[in-house]
Amino acid sequence: MPLNIDTNLPAPDAFYEALIDTHRDLDDAQSAELNAALILLLANHIGDMEVLRDALARARRSVLPDAAA
């Protein structure tokens, strides 16, 4: 199954608001730990290494456009 990069959330703004609320009142270290825990939970849910590698490469390219994937 390929990575779905099309909008797939029925209410993307509601998810973004929930994500921001989840980080509220956390310091930078706690926020980074929360992000890591969330990534691992969602990766486990996806469970497809090919999809996860594609997502990792796309995410890296989004912050370092000249980086090799």
mmCIF file of the C-alpha atoms, coordinates in Angstrom:
data_MODEL
# 
_entry.id   MODEL 
# 
loop_
_atom_site.group_PDB 
_atom_site.id 
_atom_site.type_symbol 
_atom_site.label_atom_id 
_atom_site.label_alt_id 
_atom_site.label_comp_id 
_atom_site.label_asym_id 
_atom_site.label_entity_id 
_atom_site.label_seq_id 
_atom_site.pdbx_PDB_ins_code 
_atom_site.Cartn_x 
_atom_site.Cartn_y 
_atom_site.Cartn_z 
_atom_site.occupancy 
_atom_site.B_iso_or_equiv 
_atom_site.pdbx_formal_charge 
_atom_site.auth_seq_id 
_atom_site.auth_comp_id 
_atom_site.auth_asym_id 
_atom_site.auth_atom_id 
_atom_site.pdbx_PDB_model_num 
ATOM 1  C CA . MET A 1 1  ? 0.000   0.000  0.000  1.00 0.00 ? 1  MET A CA 1 
ATOM 2  C CA . PRO A 1 2  ? 1.534   3.362  -0.987 1.00 0.00 ? 2  PRO A CA 1 
ATOM 3  C CA . LEU A 1 3  ? 1.679   6.333  1.360  1.00 0.00 ? 3  LEU A CA 1 
ATOM 4  C CA . ASN A 1 4  ? -1.517  8.376  1.089  1.00 0.00 ? 4  ASN A CA 1 
ATOM 5  C CA . ILE A 1 5  ? -0.473  12.021 0.762  1.00 0.00 ? 5  ILE A CA 1 
ATOM 6  C CA . ASP A 1 6  ? -3.925  13.291 -0.197 1.00 0.00 ? 6  ASP A CA 1 
ATOM 7  C CA . THR A 1 7  ? -6.069  14.960 2.468  1.00 0.00 ? 7  THR A CA 1 
ATOM 8  C CA . ASN A 1 8  ? -7.556  12.066 4.422  1.00 0.00 ? 8  ASN A CA 1 
ATOM 9  C CA . LEU A 1 9  ? -8.864  13.715 7.579  1.00 0.00 ? 9  LEU A CA 1 
ATOM 10 C CA . PRO A 1 10 ? -12.538 14.690 7.641  1.00 0.00 ? 10 PRO A CA 1 
ATOM 11 C CA . ALA A 1 11 ? -11.650 17.696 9.845  1.00 0.00 ? 11 ALA A CA 1 
ATOM 12 C CA . PRO A 1 12 ? -7.947  18.558 9.464  1.00 0.00 ? 12 PRO A CA 1 
ATOM 13 C CA . ASP A 1 13 ? -8.308  21.798 11.422 1.00 0.00 ? 13 ASP A CA 1 
ATOM 14 C CA . ALA A 1 14 ? -9.807  19.894 14.358 1.00 0.00 ? 14 ALA A CA 1 
ATOM 15 C CA . PHE A 1 15 ? -6.836  17.504 14.337 1.00 0.00 ? 15 PHE A CA 1 
ATOM 16 C CA . TYR A 1 16 ? -4.388  20.426 14.225 1.00 0.00 ? 16 TYR A CA 1 
ATOM 17 C CA . GLU A 1 17 ? -6.185  22.057 17.158 1.00 0.00 ? 17 GLU A CA 1 
ATOM 18 C CA . ALA A 1 18 ? -6.073  18.795 19.130 1.00 0.00 ? 18 ALA A CA 1 
ATOM 19 C CA . LEU A 1 19 ? -2.356  18.423 18.360 1.00 0.00 ? 19 LEU A CA 1 
ATOM 20 C CA . ILE A 1 20 ? -1.610  21.961 19.541 1.00 0.00 ? 20 ILE A CA 1 
ATOM 21 C CA . ASP A 1 21 ? -3.741  21.437 22.661 1.00 0.00 ? 21 ASP A CA 1 
ATOM 22 C CA . THR A 1 22 ? -1.818  18.237 23.423 1.00 0.00 ? 22 THR A CA 1 
ATOM 23 C CA . HIS A 1 23 ? 1.433   20.243 23.465 1.00 0.00 ? 23 HIS A CA 1 
ATOM 24 C CA . ARG A 1 24 ? 0.028   23.043 25.619 1.00 0.00 ? 24 ARG A CA 1 
ATOM 25 C CA . ASP A 1 25 ? 2.016   23.731 28.810 1.00 0.00 ? 25 ASP A CA 1 
ATOM 26 C CA . LEU A 1 26 ? 4.825   21.326 27.870 1.00 0.00 ? 26 LEU A CA 1 
ATOM 27 C CA . ASP A 1 27 ? 8.432   22.466 27.804 1.00 0.00 ? 27 ASP A CA 1 
ATOM 28 C CA . ASP A 1 28 ? 10.542  21.840 24.694 1.00 0.00 ? 28 ASP A CA 1 
ATOM 29 C CA . ALA A 1 29 ? 11.876  18.505 25.961 1.00 0.00 ? 29 ALA A CA 1 
ATOM 30 C CA . GLN A 1 30 ? 8.409   17.236 26.887 1.00 0.00 ? 30 GLN A CA 1 
ATOM 31 C CA . SER A 1 31 ? 7.067   18.375 23.525 1.00 0.00 ? 31 SER A CA 1 
ATOM 32 C CA . ALA A 1 32 ? 9.830   16.500 21.702 1.00 0.00 ? 32 ALA A CA 1 
ATOM 33 C CA . GLU A 1 33 ? 9.116   13.379 23.784 1.00 0.00 ? 33 GLU A CA 1 
ATOM 34 C CA . LEU A 1 34 ? 5.402   13.662 23.007 1.00 0.00 ? 34 LEU A CA 1 
ATOM 35 C CA . ASN A 1 35 ? 6.186   13.914 19.284 1.00 0.00 ? 35 ASN A CA 1 
ATOM 36 C CA . ALA A 1 36 ? 8.432   10.855 19.467 1.00 0.00 ? 36 ALA A CA 1 
ATOM 37 C CA . ALA A 1 37 ? 5.784   8.847  21.329 1.00 0.00 ? 37 ALA A CA 1 
ATOM 38 C CA . LEU A 1 38 ? 3.100   9.895  18.850 1.00 0.00 ? 38 LEU A CA 1 
ATOM 39 C CA . ILE A 1 39 ? 5.295   8.952  15.884 1.00 0.00 ? 39 ILE A CA 1 
ATOM 40 C CA . LEU A 1 40 ? 6.008   5.515  17.352 1.00 0.00 ? 40 LEU A CA 1 
ATOM 41 C CA . LEU A 1 41 ? 2.326   4.883  18.118 1.00 0.00 ? 41 LEU A CA 1 
ATOM 42 C CA . LEU A 1 42 ? 1.252   5.874  14.615 1.00 0.00 ? 42 LEU A CA 1 
ATOM 43 C CA . ALA A 1 43 ? 4.112   3.934  12.995 1.00 0.00 ? 43 ALA A CA 1 
ATOM 44 C CA . ASN A 1 44 ? 3.039   0.836  14.894 1.00 0.00 ? 44 ASN A CA 1 
ATOM 45 C CA . HIS A 1 45 ? -0.528  1.396  13.728 1.00 0.00 ? 45 HIS A CA 1 
ATOM 46 C CA . ILE A 1 46 ? 0.593   1.726  10.092 1.00 0.00 ? 46 ILE A CA 1 
ATOM 47 C CA . GLY A 1 47 ? 2.854   -1.299 10.363 1.00 0.00 ? 47 GLY A CA 1 
ATOM 48 C CA . ASP A 1 48 ? 4.114   -1.183 6.754  1.00 0.00 ? 48 ASP A CA 1 
ATOM 49 C CA . MET A 1 49 ? 7.854   -0.507 6.583  1.00 0.00 ? 49 MET A CA 1 
ATOM 50 C CA . GLU A 1 50 ? 7.721   0.642  2.940  1.00 0.00 ? 50 GLU A CA 1 
ATOM 51 C CA . VAL A 1 51 ? 5.066   3.233  3.786  1.00 0.00 ? 51 VAL A CA 1 
ATOM 52 C CA . LEU A 1 52 ? 6.999   4.335  6.856  1.00 0.00 ? 52 LEU A CA 1 
ATOM 53 C CA . ARG A 1 53 ? 10.261  4.729  4.898  1.00 0.00 ? 53 ARG A CA 1 
ATOM 54 C CA . ASP A 1 54 ? 8.425   6.819  2.302  1.00 0.00 ? 54 ASP A CA 1 
ATOM 55 C CA . ALA A 1 55 ? 6.902   8.994  5.040  1.00 0.00 ? 55 ALA A CA 1 
ATOM 56 C CA . LEU A 1 56 ? 10.292  9.454  6.726  1.00 0.00 ? 56 LEU A CA 1 
ATOM 57 C CA . ALA A 1 57 ? 11.955  10.437 3.452  1.00 0.00 ? 57 ALA A CA 1 
ATOM 58 C CA . ARG A 1 58 ? 9.184   12.902 2.574  1.00 0.00 ? 58 ARG A CA 1 
ATOM 59 C CA . ALA A 1 59 ? 9.284   14.439 6.045  1.00 0.00 ? 59 ALA A CA 1 
ATOM 60 C CA . ARG A 1 60 ? 13.061  14.842 5.846  1.00 0.00 ? 60 ARG A CA 1 
ATOM 61 C CA . ARG A 1 61 ? 12.849  16.431 2.403  1.00 0.00 ? 61 ARG A CA 1 
ATOM 62 C CA . SER A 1 62 ? 10.235  18.850 3.739  1.00 0.00 ? 62 SER A CA 1 
ATOM 63 C CA . VAL A 1 63 ? 12.767  20.338 6.153  1.00 0.00 ? 63 VAL A CA 1 
ATOM 64 C CA . LEU A 1 64 ? 15.954  19.783 4.144  1.00 0.00 ? 64 LEU A CA 1 
ATOM 65 C CA . PRO A 1 65 ? 14.957  20.110 0.468  1.00 0.00 ? 65 PRO A CA 1 
ATOM 66 C CA . ASP A 1 66 ? 18.524  19.414 -0.756 1.00 0.00 ? 66 ASP A CA 1 
ATOM 67 C CA . ALA A 1 67 ? 19.034  16.342 1.467  1.00 0.00 ? 67 ALA A CA 1 
ATOM 68 C CA . ALA A 1 68 ? 19.304  12.895 -0.026 1.00 0.00 ? 68 ALA A CA 1 
ATOM 69 C CA . ALA A 1 69 ? 16.405  10.694 0.989  1.00 0.00 ? 69 ALA A CA 1 
# 
